[in-house]
Amino acid sequence: MSVTFALVHGAWHGAWCWERLLGPLAARGHRAVAMDLPAEDVDAGLDANADVIVSALDGVDDDVVVVAHSLSGLVAPLGAARRPVRSIAYLAAFVPEEGQSMDDQFAASPEPILIFTSRPTVDEQGRSQWLDEEATIAAMYPDLAPTRRASECPYCRSDFT
């Protein structure tokens, strides 16, 4: 049975973060759609992000599995409510709890949800970005071996812009 995987990135990422998964999924006879959420638009809320998921799946007739990474766990259920999907897979994702904001859930967590050695900077438009490569790796890719950073960490690749 053919499945289309809707690959939805988290914060500080883009469709590029799925590039190593596209080939293996295709080799198994599956289709994958990776989209760019409007991360640069500080006025784009969850609904605008859900619109991107639905739009990316326009014309897809087979079963869809939404793979929500990190912050996109908040968006995936909204997209699924607008377009039938087979399931949602949460990949190291934020799982929303009905009636609670993300801030409420962070505050109620018995352990830190994210561990930062430094925080991303925020520009005049309210967008955040990582400027410290080592802090980025420590917060977002702590299990990535130093020998694999050049090829696998997008923040470490010379072709990353």
Sequence and secondary structure as in RCSB ss.txt:
>XXXX:A:sequence
MSVTFALVHGAWHGAWCWERLLGPLAARGHRAVAMDLPAEDVDAGLDANADVIVSALDGVDDDVVVVAHSLSGLV
APLGAARRPVRSIAYLAAFVPEEGQSMDDQFAASPEPILIFTSRPTVDEQGRSQWLDEEATIAAMYPDLAPTRRA
SECPYCRSDFT
>XXXX:A:secstr
  EEEEEE  TT  GGGGHHHHHHHHHTT EEEEE   TT TT  HHHHHHHHHHHTTT  SEEEEEEEGGGGGT
HHHHHHHS  SEEEEES     TT  HHHHHHH SS SS  SS  EE TTS EE   HHHHHHHH TT  GGGHH
HH TTT TT  
